[in-house]
Amino acid sequence: MASAVLLEGITKRFPGVIANDGVNLDVAAGEIHAICGENGAGKSTLMKILYGMQPADEGRMIVNGQEVVFSSPKEAIDLGIGMVHQHFMLADNLTVLENIILGSEPTLSGGRIDFKGARNHIIEVGKDYGLTVDPDDLVEKLEVGERQRVEIIKVLFRGAKILILDEPTAVLVPQEVEELFRNMRDLKAEGHTIIFIDHKLDEVLEIADTITVIRAGKTIDTVKPEDVTARDLAELMVGSELPTPETRESTVTDHVVIEAIDACADDDTGSPKMRGVTMKVHQGEILGIAGVEGNGQAEFVEALMGMRPLTSGVISIEGVRMKGWGTRQRREAGMGYIPEDRTRRGLLAGFPLWENAMLGHQSMEPFVSNGFWIQPEAGREHTKKVVEQFDVRTPSVEVAAHALSGGNQQKLIVGKEMSANLKVLIAAHPTRGIDVGAQAAVWEELRHARAAGLAVILISADLEELIGLSDRLLVMLRGEIVAELDPGDVTPRGLGAYMTGAAVQGGGS
């Protein structure tokens, strides 16, 4: 079969780092080709080169038999390549429609933008591929999963025949993943070529026609899914066996660390979004909260951390009501927070790692002196320990956060929170976008912290992770707790049914 994309000897160097070191990739036309590799392996850099976002230092690219050198994404788009990035490339202050057509505006006679035609096309594309969105919604109001749908629709709207999908299932429940995979197969049947980056190896094995593994910037192997197992792929990627999130022994005590009683909150438009949430988390317990994106989990987390006011109800820590407490006061009381969107809430991208590693804890020891003065050297030493313990791939703690791969950014955020002196940790998608080795390390840290008495509220789109790590599971649907489940009695598919409302149970906690 002819090659849609052929990359030969692609090399890309950054200061102190060789991101791609002579990478070879051959993607056949009309196939779904998966690329696997641990964080910092060079996958995203390679795709940015193919998409015209960065130039290669060495090597050549051939697209549909034509050797190309892209100087911008527009040139790649014009040649039929579209990319859905791991970090969404959307303008928050524009509507869904405006984001989708930006740079490819359809026009009427006289040069006027054809908004009506664009709106109809967006709705049609969304219905065709199960990615329905409201074209008139402001992007800043959308949840993470909804933003991803906009990105995918944007690529399809522009007529791409070669699609690059970077972690497209990260925020989807199993039923939605199945629908996405059906759509991908339909696109393949229509002649599209799909390059698919994913850390979930079972998904890779299910959907891919061919799999290429990249490690430390080099091509390690290209295999067929029928010839390997998930364990084989994990060993190719990181040299270790595929980890499991399963937690067996119970460490739950009777001591309640954090509690919500009839907690209600509105969204940014003033509409009720969180409705009478009641829950409690004990010392040594991981409470998992499952729910399709947009069903109130984000508002619940923001209310817990003092970023969104309650309209009614109570949230307390160790019996003390936190009414009127800001985020700093809650952190100083022992609350940690891993945000669901690291680029918007977790990092200052242009600042060095050591400053980012202090964020949220900068008013506490060991980062302050005399209750006021920041101690840079303490920050640097702390960050070095986080980098080592959580395997953050970086040449220095002085490097700006934006220079790290997405997975290494996530490991830095998880590490800085897990290394703090916490009573409760709010962990929203803590392993999103990280490789199997780093995922296993995060799971192990959560287990150790749980055994040491940490109370954890875990929100994750990885339902196997949620089931495997949690002591109890709550399901949120339309802002309410609709079910409490025993992780030992539920499967990912069964949990997905509760999340979508297909299964019903009396609420409670």
SULDARA-V674238 format. One record per backbone hydrogen bond with DSSP energy under -1.0 kcal/mol. NH is the residue of the N-H (numbers start at 1). CO is the residue of the C=O. If there is no record, write none. Layout:
nh=NH co=CO
nh=NH co=CO
//
This chain:
nh=4 co=27
nh=5 co=27
nh=6 co=62
nh=7 co=25
nh=8 co=60
nh=10 co=23
nh=11 co=58
nh=12 co=20
nh=14 co=17
nh=17 co=14
nh=19 co=12
nh=20 co=12
nh=21 co=217
nh=23 co=10
nh=25 co=7
nh=27 co=5
nh=29 co=2
nh=31 co=28
nh=33 co=194
nh=34 co=210
nh=35 co=196
nh=36 co=212
nh=41 co=38
nh=46 co=42
nh=47 co=43
nh=48 co=44
nh=49 co=45
nh=50 co=46
nh=51 co=47
nh=52 co=49
nh=53 co=48
nh=54 co=48
nh=57 co=11
nh=58 co=11
nh=60 co=8
nh=62 co=6
nh=63 co=66
nh=64 co=4
nh=66 co=63
nh=68 co=61
nh=76 co=72
nh=77 co=73
nh=78 co=74
nh=80 co=77
nh=81 co=76
nh=82 co=162
nh=84 co=164
nh=94 co=91
nh=96 co=137
nh=97 co=135
nh=99 co=95
nh=100 co=96
nh=101 co=97
nh=102 co=98
nh=104 co=101
nh=108 co=112
nh=111 co=108
nh=114 co=106
nh=115 co=113
nh=118 co=114
nh=119 co=115
nh=120 co=116
nh=121 co=117
nh=122 co=118
nh=123 co=119
nh=124 co=120
nh=125 co=121
nh=126 co=122
nh=127 co=123
nh=128 co=124
nh=129 co=125
nh=131 co=126
nh=137 co=134
nh=139 co=94
nh=140 co=92
nh=141 co=138
nh=142 co=139
nh=147 co=143
nh=148 co=144
nh=149 co=145
nh=150 co=146
nh=151 co=147
nh=152 co=148
nh=153 co=149
nh=154 co=150
nh=155 co=151
nh=156 co=152
nh=157 co=153
nh=158 co=154
nh=159 co=156
nh=160 co=155
nh=161 co=80
nh=162 co=80
nh=163 co=193
nh=164 co=82
nh=165 co=195
nh=166 co=84
nh=167 co=197
nh=170 co=167
nh=172 co=169
nh=177 co=173
nh=178 co=174
nh=179 co=175
nh=180 co=176
nh=181 co=177
nh=182 co=178
nh=183 co=179
nh=184 co=180
nh=185 co=181
nh=186 co=182
nh=187 co=183
nh=188 co=184
nh=189 co=185
nh=190 co=186
nh=191 co=188
nh=192 co=187
nh=193 co=161
nh=194 co=31
nh=195 co=163
nh=196 co=33
nh=197 co=165
nh=201 co=199
nh=204 co=200
nh=205 co=201
nh=206 co=202
nh=207 co=203
nh=208 co=204
nh=209 co=32
nh=210 co=32
nh=211 co=223
nh=212 co=34
nh=213 co=221
nh=214 co=36
nh=215 co=218
nh=217 co=41
nh=218 co=215
nh=220 co=213
nh=221 co=213
nh=223 co=211
nh=227 co=224
nh=228 co=225
nh=233 co=229
nh=234 co=230
nh=235 co=231
nh=236 co=232
nh=237 co=233
nh=238 co=234
nh=239 co=235
nh=247 co=468
nh=253 co=283
nh=257 co=281
nh=258 co=281
nh=259 co=316
nh=260 co=279
nh=261 co=314
nh=263 co=277
nh=264 co=312
nh=265 co=274
nh=267 co=271
nh=270 co=267
nh=273 co=265
nh=274 co=265
nh=275 co=479
nh=277 co=263
nh=279 co=260
nh=281 co=258
nh=283 co=255
nh=285 co=282
nh=287 co=456
nh=288 co=472
nh=289 co=458
nh=290 co=474
nh=295 co=292
nh=300 co=296
nh=301 co=297
nh=302 co=298
nh=303 co=299
nh=304 co=300
nh=305 co=301
nh=306 co=303
nh=307 co=302
nh=308 co=302
nh=311 co=264
nh=312 co=264
nh=314 co=261
nh=316 co=259
nh=317 co=320
nh=318 co=257
nh=320 co=317
nh=322 co=315
nh=325 co=322
nh=330 co=326
nh=331 co=327
nh=332 co=328
nh=334 co=331
nh=335 co=330
nh=336 co=424
nh=338 co=426
nh=345 co=341
nh=346 co=342
nh=347 co=342
nh=351 co=348
nh=353 co=399
nh=354 co=397
nh=356 co=352
nh=357 co=353
nh=361 co=358
nh=364 co=361
nh=367 co=364
nh=369 co=373
nh=372 co=369
nh=373 co=369
nh=375 co=367
nh=379 co=375
nh=380 co=376
nh=381 co=377
nh=382 co=378
nh=383 co=379
nh=384 co=380
nh=385 co=381
nh=386 co=382
nh=387 co=383
nh=388 co=384
nh=389 co=385
nh=390 co=386
nh=392 co=387
nh=401 co=351
nh=402 co=349
nh=403 co=400
nh=404 co=401
nh=409 co=405
nh=410 co=406
nh=411 co=407
nh=412 co=408
nh=413 co=409
nh=414 co=410
nh=415 co=411
nh=416 co=412
nh=417 co=413
nh=418 co=414
nh=419 co=415
nh=420 co=417
nh=422 co=420
nh=423 co=334
nh=424 co=334
nh=425 co=455
nh=426 co=336
nh=427 co=457
nh=428 co=338
nh=429 co=459
nh=432 co=429
nh=434 co=431
nh=439 co=435
nh=440 co=436
nh=441 co=437
nh=442 co=438
nh=443 co=439
nh=444 co=440
nh=445 co=441
nh=446 co=442
nh=447 co=443
nh=448 co=444
nh=449 co=445
nh=450 co=446
nh=451 co=447
nh=452 co=448
nh=453 co=450
nh=454 co=449
nh=455 co=423
nh=456 co=285
nh=457 co=425
nh=458 co=287
nh=459 co=427
nh=463 co=461
nh=466 co=462
nh=467 co=463
nh=468 co=464
nh=469 co=465
nh=470 co=466
nh=471 co=286
nh=472 co=286
nh=473 co=485
nh=474 co=288
nh=475 co=483
nh=476 co=290
nh=477 co=480
nh=479 co=295
nh=480 co=477
nh=482 co=475
nh=485 co=473
nh=489 co=486
nh=495 co=491
nh=496 co=492
nh=497 co=493
nh=498 co=494
nh=499 co=495
nh=500 co=496
nh=502 co=497
nh=503 co=497
//
